[in-house]
C-alpha cells in the first residue's frame, strides 16, 4: 500500500479554502491512511459533494466513506 503525503502546494491550496474537485479513491490506500487523508481534508473543508456518475449527494467531509472504489468529490468550505 502507498502512503499519502500531500505536497506543500496542496496544503497552501487547502488553506485558501477554495472549492476543489478531486478524484477520491480511498481503496488504493490502507484504511489508516484513508482515515488520515479524511482528517487532513476536514481540517480545511466542512462539506463536500460526491458525484458517482449517476447521482450526487452532499455530506460532511468527516463522513466520507473509505469503503468505496472511486468517485469524484467537490470539497466545499
PyMOL commands that set and color helices and strands:
alter all, ss='L'
color gray80, all
select helices_A, chain A and resi 8-15+26-28+31-44+61-63
alter helices_A, ss='H'
color red, helices_A
select strands_A, chain A and resi 20-24+47-51+56-60+71-76
alter strands_A, ss='S'
color yellow, strands_A
deselect
rebuild
show_as cartoon
